[in-house]
């Protein structure tokens, strides 16, 4: 589609919507920013955009809807609401911000999705690629909108993208030369309603791939192992539990790549700064994608060994009065939070709770395994988590509710003794009390550092 002169409804006024509007203006389109929240700050939207464009808040007038040539969705807006369904019914193209950027961008795309591990994998993959190729962009759900970088790209560009199920809902021609799905566990059912729909959205990452592309999948995930038989791309499985004849795997403390004839040692886990089996799996995904993009093993090994991980993922904050504090705000669902508690090797005061994505917390509570001595709960899910914990035998007297994160952090500090840990690993999204998990993690670190008088 030639965008010049086209009237494009940008659905959502956040970071993705502003990025999309900037790009549309640069391509000669006429963006109309629409936000269903009639109380949204019109001046703030215009200030963020830096241009005078039409803004519609609240309901969308019918006469305006009839003028629209294209809709660009922000990932936070569901596609099943009536106003969006009306555009589908009229045959108006509905793209996501990722699709818009892909249509305009240049070069090749490496894309990663999955319930957990995306951010670590994409960050590491971006570092590996940057250490070998001169033009690499790391974008998507990781923080920088894809639309922010495409006008800078040349044909030699490599784009490393973290893509969520929300973003994959609205792709059309999005075609990565290498894709990956790290794992699939229950998440975002408030948005997708069923696991089948959530899985379908995740699997769309490989929808437009051909036999010349690769798709990296978790062999130990039953859903993904089955999906591998349907993918048109060449499937590269990874496994942390078994030797694979063709794929990438962990065996005897070494990660190997095997091509069916021989195996190539990549790195020993003893040489890594990342700990935990889940991180070894993230490393395997990044290694497989970079290797098939042409990065030599020697370069991959050097970058992987220097990599220290990502902020907000089991991140050590400080030690105060003999108590170690960890920020795992990225633990936004029970499966991710299980990894956080498994990483603790001392009695732990745990802060959990947040926005309700209609998930079950049973497996998370079971993973406490006697480590959790005090459970501080905040947010919309606190009663639900407490009920689950008590039902599964966690002492009711060791659970407390708090109105905010600061109160919960102070209470954990009071309950902890030297040799304990305090862990923020909420098993829930941050929405409602915070803009995102980064803000939640930053606030936790601020509260901790204020207790010890230390600063970054």
For each residue, the residues with C-beta under 8 A, 3 or more apart:
1: 6 70 93 103
2: 6
3: 6 8 24 27 28 29 70
4: 27 28 29
5: 28 29 30
6: 1 2 3 29 30 69 70
7: 29 30 32 67 68 69 70
8: 3 24 29 30 31 32 68 69 70 71 72
9: 31 32 34 60 65 68 70 71 72 87
10: 13 17 20 21 24 31 32 33 34 72 74
11: 17 34 71 72 73 74 77 84
12: 16 17 34 35 73 74 76 77
13: 10 17 18 33 35 40 45 48 55 74
14: 17 18 74 76
15: 18 19 145
16: 12 19 20 74 75 76 97 145 147
17: 10 11 12 13 14 20 21 33 35 72 74 97
18: 13 14 15 21 22 45 48 49
19: 15 16 22 23 97 145 146 147 148
20: 10 16 17 23 24 31 72 74 97 100 145 147
21: 10 17 18 24 25 31 33 49 51 53
22: 18 19 25 26 49 147 148
23: 19 20 26 27 100 101 104 147 150 151
24: 3 8 10 20 21 27 29 30 31 72 100
25: 21 22 28 29 31 51 53
26: 22 23 151
27: 3 4 23 24 104
28: 3 4 5 25
29: 3 4 5 6 7 8 24 25 70
30: 5 6 7 8 24
31: 8 9 10 20 21 24 25 53 54 72
32: 7 8 9 10 53 54 55 56 64 68
33: 10 13 17 21 45 49 53 54 55 56
34: 9 10 11 12 55 56 57 60
35: 12 13 17 40 45 55 56 57
36: 57 58 59 77 81 83
37: 40 57 58
38: 57 58 59
39: 57
40: 13 35 37 44 45 57
41: 44 45
42: 45 46 55 57
43: 46 47
44: 40 41 47 48
45: 13 18 33 35 40 41 42 48 49 55
46: 42 43 49 50 51 52 53 55
47: 43 44 50
48: 13 18 44 45
49: 18 21 22 33 45 46 53
50: 46 47
51: 21 25 46
52: 46
53: 21 25 31 32 33 46 49
54: 31 32 33
55: 13 32 33 34 35 42 45 46
56: 32 33 34 35 60 61 64
57: 34 35 36 37 38 39 40 42
58: 36 37 38
59: 36 38
60: 9 34 56 64 65 83
61: 56 64 65
62: 65 66
63: 66 67
64: 32 56 60 61 67 68
65: 9 60 61 62 68 83 86 87
66: 62 63
67: 7 63 64
68: 7 8 9 32 64 65 71 87 92
69: 6 7 8 92
70: 1 3 6 7 8 9 29 92 93 95
71: 8 9 11 68 84 87 92 93 94 95
72: 8 9 10 11 17 20 24 31 95 96 97 100
73: 11 12 77 79 84 94 95 96 97 169 170
74: 10 11 12 13 14 16 17 20 77 96 97
75: 16 96 97 141 164 166 167 169 170
76: 12 14 16 166
77: 11 12 36 73 74 81 84
78: 81 84 191
79: 73 84 85 94 169 170
80: 84 85
81: 36 77 78 84 85
82: 85 86
83: 36 60 65 86 87
84: 11 71 73 77 78 79 80 81 87 88 94
85: 79 80 81 82 88 89
86: 65 82 83 89 90
87: 9 65 68 71 83 84 90 92 94
88: 84 85 91 92 94
89: 85 86
90: 86 87
91: 88
92: 68 69 70 71 87 88
93: 1 70 71 172
94: 71 73 79 84 87 88 170
95: 70 71 72 73 99 100 103 170 171 172
96: 72 73 74 75 99 100 166 167 168 169 170 171
97: 16 17 19 20 72 73 74 75 100 101 145 146 147 167
98: 101 102 140 146 161 163 167 168 170 171 174
99: 95 96 102 103 170 171 172 173 174
100: 20 23 24 72 95 96 97 103 104 147
101: 23 97 98 104 105 139 145 146 147 149 150
102: 98 99 105 109 146 171 173 174 175
103: 1 95 99 100 173
104: 23 27 100 101 150 151
105: 101 102 109 146 149 150 153 157 159
106: 150 153 154 155 157
107: 135 153 154 155 156 157 158 159
108: 157 158 159 176 177 293
109: 102 105 158 159 161 174 175 176 177
110: 125 129 158 159 160 161 176 177 178 179 289 293
111: 140 160 161 162 163 174 176 178 179 180 205
112: 118 121 122 125 160 161 162 163 179 180 181 182 285 289
113: 118 162 163 164 165 168 179 180 181 182 202 205
114: 117 118 121 180 181 182 183 184 202 218
115: 182 183 184 185 186 187 202 333 335 336
116: 182 183 185 278 333 335 336 339
117: 114 120 121 182 183 278 281 282 285
118: 112 113 114 121 122 141 142 162 164 182
119: 122 123 141 142 162 310 313 330
120: 117 123 124 274 279 282 309 310 313
121: 112 114 117 118 124 125 162 180 182 282 285 286
122: 112 118 119 125 126 138 140 142 160 161 162 286
123: 119 120 126 127 138 142 307 310
124: 120 121 127 128 282 283 286 303 304 307
125: 110 112 121 122 128 129 160 285 286 289 290
126: 122 123 129 130 136 138 160
127: 123 124 130 131 303 307
128: 124 125 131 132 286 287 290 295 299 300 303 304
129: 110 125 126 132 133 136 158 160 290 293 295
130: 126 127 133 136
131: 127 128 299 302 303
132: 128 129 290 295 296 299
133: 129 130 136 156 158 295
134: 156
135: 107 153 154 156 157 158
136: 126 129 130 133 157 158 159 160
137: 144 149 152 153 157 158 159 160
138: 122 123 126 142 144 160 161
139: 101 142 144 145 146 148 149 159 160 161 162
140: 98 111 122 144 145 146 161 162 163 164 167
141: 75 118 119 162 163 164 167
142: 118 119 122 123 138 139 162
143: 438
144: 137 138 139 140 148 149
145: 15 16 19 20 97 101 139 140 148
146: 19 97 98 101 102 105 139 140 149 150 159 161
147: 16 19 20 22 23 97 100 101 150
148: 19 22 139 144 145
149: 101 105 137 139 144 146 152 153 159
150: 23 101 104 105 106 146 147 153
151: 23 26 104
152: 137 149
153: 105 106 107 135 137 149 150 157 159
154: 106 107 135 157
155: 106 107
156: 107 133 134 135
157: 105 106 107 108 135 136 137 153 154
158: 107 108 109 110 129 133 135 136 137 293
159: 105 107 108 109 110 136 137 139 146 149 153
160: 110 111 112 122 125 126 129 136 137 138 139
161: 98 109 110 111 112 122 138 139 140 146 176
162: 111 112 113 118 119 121 122 139 140 141 142
163: 98 111 112 113 140 141 167 168 205
164: 75 113 118 140 141 167 168
165: 113 168 169 187 188 191 192 198 201 202
166: 75 76 96 169 188 191 201
167: 75 96 97 98 140 141 163 164 170 171
168: 96 98 113 163 164 165 171 201 202 204 205
169: 73 75 79 96 165 166 201 204
170: 73 75 79 94 95 96 98 99 167
171: 95 96 98 99 102 167 168 174 204 207 208
172: 93 95 99
173: 99 102 103 208
174: 98 99 102 109 111 171 207 208
175: 102 109 208 209 213
176: 108 109 110 111 161 179 205 209 213
177: 108 109 110 209 212 213 214 293
178: 110 111 213 214 215 216 289 292 293
179: 110 111 112 113 176 205 206 209 213 214 215 216 233
180: 111 112 113 114 121 205 215 216 217 285 288 289
181: 112 113 114 184 202 203 205 206 215 216 217 218 221 224 227
182: 112 113 114 115 116 117 118 121 218 281 282 285
183: 114 115 116 117 218 221 224 281 335
184: 114 115 181 198 199 202 221 223 224
185: 115 116 333 334 335
186: 115 189 195 198 333 334 335 359 360
187: 115 165 198 333 335 357 359
188: 165 166 191 192 198 357
189: 186 192 193 194 195 198 357 358 359
190: 193 356 357 358
191: 78 165 166 188 357
192: 165 188 189 195 197 198 201
193: 189 190 197
194: 189 197 198
195: 186 189 192 198 199
196: 199 200
197: 192 193 194 200 201
198: 165 184 186 187 188 189 192 194 195 201 202
199: 184 195 196 202 203 223
200: 196 197 203 204
201: 165 166 168 169 192 197 198 204
202: 113 114 115 165 168 181 184 198 199 205
203: 181 199 200 206 207 227
204: 168 169 171 200 201 207
205: 111 113 163 168 176 179 180 181 202 215
206: 179 181 203 209 215 231 232 233
207: 171 174 203 204
208: 171 173 174 175
209: 175 176 177 179 206 213 215 231 232 233
210: 213 232 233
211: 232 233 234
212: 177 233
213: 175 176 177 178 179 209 210 232 233 234
214: 177 178 179 233 234 235 236 288 289 292
215: 178 179 180 181 205 206 209 228 231 233 234 235 236
216: 178 179 180 181 235 236 237 238 248 285 288 289
217: 180 181 221 224 225 227 228 231 235 236 237 238
218: 114 181 182 183 221 224 225 237 238 239 281
219: 224 225 237 238 239 242 244 247
220: 225 239 240 241
221: 181 183 184 217 218 224 225
222: 225 226
223: 184 199 226 227
224: 181 183 184 217 218 219 221 227 228
225: 217 218 219 220 221 222 228 237
226: 222 223 229 230
227: 181 203 217 223 224 230 231
228: 215 217 224 225 231 235 237
229: 226
230: 226 227
231: 206 209 215 217 227 228 235
232: 206 209 210 211 213
233: 179 206 209 210 211 212 213 214 215
234: 211 213 214 215
235: 214 215 216 217 228 231
236: 214 215 216 217 246 247 248 288 292
237: 216 217 218 219 225 228 244 246 247 248
238: 216 217 218 219 244 247 248 249 281 284 285 288
239: 218 219 220 242 243 244 247 248 249 250
240: 220 249 250 277 280 281 284
241: 220 250
242: 219 239 249
243: 239 249 251 258
244: 219 237 238 239 247 248 249 258
245: 258 260
246: 236 237 258 259 260
247: 219 236 237 238 239 244 257 258 288
248: 216 236 237 238 239 244 255 256 257 258 266 284 287 288
249: 238 239 240 242 243 244 255 256 258 284
250: 239 240 241 253 254 255 256 269 280 284
251: 243 254 256
252:
253: 250 268 269 270
254: 250 251 265 266 267 268 269
255: 248 249 250 265 266 267 268 269 280 283 284 287
256: 248 249 250 251 263 264 265 266
257: 247 248 263 264 266 287 288 291 297
258: 243 244 245 246 247 248 249 262 263 264
259: 246 262 264
260: 245 246
261:
262: 258 259
263: 256 257 258
264: 256 257 258 259 297
265: 254 255 256 268
266: 248 254 255 256 257 287 291 297 300 301 304
267: 254 255 271 272 283 287 300 301 304 305
268: 253 254 255 265 271 272
269: 250 253 254 255 272 280
270: 253
271: 267 268 305
272: 267 268 269 275 279 280 283 304 305 307
273: 305 306 307 308 309
274: 120 279 280 282 283 307 308 309
275: 272 279 343
276: 279 280 314 339 342 343
277: 240 280 281
278: 116 117 281 282 339
279: 120 272 274 275 276 282 283 309
280: 240 250 255 269 272 274 276 277 283 284
281: 117 182 183 218 238 240 277 278 284 285
282: 117 120 121 124 182 274 278 279 285 286
283: 124 255 267 272 274 279 280 286 287 304
284: 238 240 248 249 250 255 280 281 287 288
285: 112 117 121 125 180 182 216 238 281 282 288 289
286: 121 122 124 125 128 282 283 289 290 304
287: 128 248 255 257 266 267 283 284 290 291 300 304
288: 180 214 216 236 238 247 248 257 284 285 291 292
289: 110 112 125 178 180 214 216 285 286 292 293
290: 125 128 129 132 286 287 293 295 300
291: 257 266 287 288 295 297 300
292: 178 214 236 288 289
293: 108 110 129 158 177 178 289 290
294:
295: 128 129 132 133 290 291 299 300
296: 132 299 300
297: 257 264 266 291 300 301
298: 301 302
299: 128 131 132 295 296 302 303
300: 128 266 267 287 290 291 295 296 297 303 304
301: 266 267 297 298 304 305
302: 131 298 299 305 306
303: 124 127 128 131 299 300 306 307
304: 124 128 266 267 272 283 286 287 300 301 307
305: 267 271 272 273 301 302
306: 273 302 303
307: 123 124 127 272 273 274 303 304
308: 273 274
309: 120 273 274 279 313 314 315
310: 119 120 123 313 315 330
311: 315 327 438 441
312: 315 327 328 329 330 437 438 441
313: 119 120 309 310 328 330 331
314: 276 309 326 327 328 339 340 343 425
315: 309 310 311 312 326 327 328 441
316: 324 325 326
317: 325 326 327 444 445 448 449
318: 324 325 448 449 452 454
319: 322 323 324 325 452
320: 323 325 413 448 451 452
321: 413 418
322: 319 417 418 419 420
323: 319 320 413 416 417 418 419 420 421 422
324: 316 318 319 346 420 421 422
325: 316 317 318 319 320 421 422 423 448
326: 314 315 316 317 340 343 344 421 422 423 424 425
327: 311 312 314 315 317 424 441 444 445
328: 312 313 314 315 331 337 340 423 424 425
329: 312 332 424 425 426 430 437 438 440 441 444
330: 119 310 312 313 336 437 441
331: 313 328 336 337 339 340 425 426 427
332: 329 336 354 426 427 428 429 430 437
333: 115 116 185 186 187 336 337 357 359 427 428 429
334: 185 186 337 338 359 360 361 363 364 427
335: 115 116 183 185 186 187 338 339 363 364
336: 115 116 330 331 332 333 339 340 425 427
337: 328 331 333 334 340 341 352 364 425 426 427
338: 334 335 341 342 363 364 367
339: 116 276 278 314 331 335 336 342 343
340: 314 326 328 331 336 337 343 344 423 425
341: 337 338 344 348 350 364 367 368 369 371 372 423 425
342: 276 338 339 367
343: 275 276 314 326 339 340
344: 326 340 341 348 371 421 423
345:
346: 324 371 419 420 421
347: 371 373 419 420 421
348: 341 344 371 372 373 420 421 422 423
349: 372 373 374 376 412 415 416 420 421 422 423
350: 341 368 372 374 375 376 412 423 425
351: 376 377 378 405 408 409 412 422 423 424 425 426 444
352: 337 375 376 377 378 381 385 425 426 427 428
353: 377 378 379 380 381 382 385 426 427 428
354: 332 378 379 380 381 426 427 428 429 430 431 432 433 440
355: 379 380 381 428 429 430 431 432
356: 190 359 380 381 384 428
357: 187 188 189 190 191 333 428 429
358: 189 190
359: 186 187 189 333 334 356 427 428
360: 186 334 363 388
361: 334 364 365 381 384 385 388 389 427
362: 365 366 388 392
363: 334 335 338 360 366 367
364: 334 335 337 338 341 361 367 368 427
365: 361 362 368 385 388 389 392 394
366: 362 363 369 392
367: 338 341 342 363 364
368: 341 350 364 365 371 372 394
369: 341 366
370:
371: 341 344 346 347 348 368
372: 341 348 349 350 368 375 394 398
373: 347 348 349 398 415 420
374: 349 350 398 400 411 412 415 416
375: 350 352 372 385 386 389 394 398 399 400
376: 349 350 351 352 400 402 408 409 411 412
377: 351 352 353 381 382 385 386 399 400 401 402 408
378: 351 352 353 354 382 401 402 403 404 405 407 408 426 433
379: 353 354 355 382 426 428 432 433
380: 353 354 355 356 428 432
381: 352 353 354 355 356 361 377 384 385 428
382: 353 377 378 379 385 386 401
383: 386 387 401
384: 356 361 381 387 388
385: 352 353 361 365 375 377 381 382 388 389 427
386: 375 377 382 383 389 390 396 399 401
387: 383 384 390 391
388: 360 361 362 365 384 385 391 392
389: 361 365 375 385 386 392 394 399
390: 386 387 393 394 396 399
391: 387 388
392: 362 365 366 388 389
393: 390
394: 365 368 372 375 389 390 398 399
395: 398 399
396: 386 390 399
397:
398: 372 373 374 375 394 395
399: 375 377 386 389 390 394 395 396
400: 374 375 376 377 411
401: 377 378 382 383 386
402: 376 377 378 405 407 408 411
403: 378 407
404: 378 407 408 433
405: 351 378 402 408 409 424 433 440 443 444 447
406: 409 410 443 447
407: 378 402 403 404 410 411
408: 351 376 377 378 402 404 405 411 412
409: 351 376 405 406 412 413 422 424 444 447 448
410: 406 407 413 414 447
411: 374 376 400 402 407 408 414 415
412: 349 350 351 374 376 408 409 415 416 422
413: 320 321 323 409 410 416 422 451
414: 410 411
415: 349 373 374 411 412
416: 323 349 374 412 413 420 421 422
417: 322 323 420
418: 321 322 323
419: 322 323 346 347
420: 322 323 324 346 347 348 349 373 416 417
421: 323 324 325 326 344 346 347 348 349 416
422: 323 324 325 326 348 349 351 409 412 413 416 448
423: 325 326 328 340 341 344 348 349 350 351
424: 326 327 328 329 351 405 409 440 441 444
425: 314 326 328 329 331 336 337 340 341 350 351 352
426: 329 331 332 337 351 352 353 354 378 379 430 440
427: 331 332 333 334 336 337 352 353 354 359 361 364 385
428: 332 333 352 353 354 355 356 357 359 379 380 381
429: 332 333 354 355 357 437
430: 329 332 354 355 426 433 434 435 436 437 439 440
431: 354 355 434 436
432: 354 355 379 380
433: 354 378 379 404 405 430 440
434: 430 431 437 439 440 443
435: 430 439
436: 430 431 439 440
437: 312 329 330 332 429 430 434 440 441
438: 143 311 312 329 441 442
439: 430 434 435 436 442 443
440: 329 354 405 424 426 430 433 434 436 437 443 444
441: 311 312 315 327 329 330 424 437 438 444 445
442: 438 439 445 446
443: 405 406 434 439 440 446 447
444: 317 327 329 351 405 409 424 440 441 447 448
445: 317 327 441 442 448 449
446: 442 443 449 450
447: 405 406 409 410 443 444 450 451
448: 317 318 320 325 409 422 444 445 451 452
449: 317 318 445 446 452 453 454 455 456
450: 446 447 453
451: 320 413 447 448
452: 318 319 320 448 449
453: 449 450
454: 318 449
455: 449
456: 449
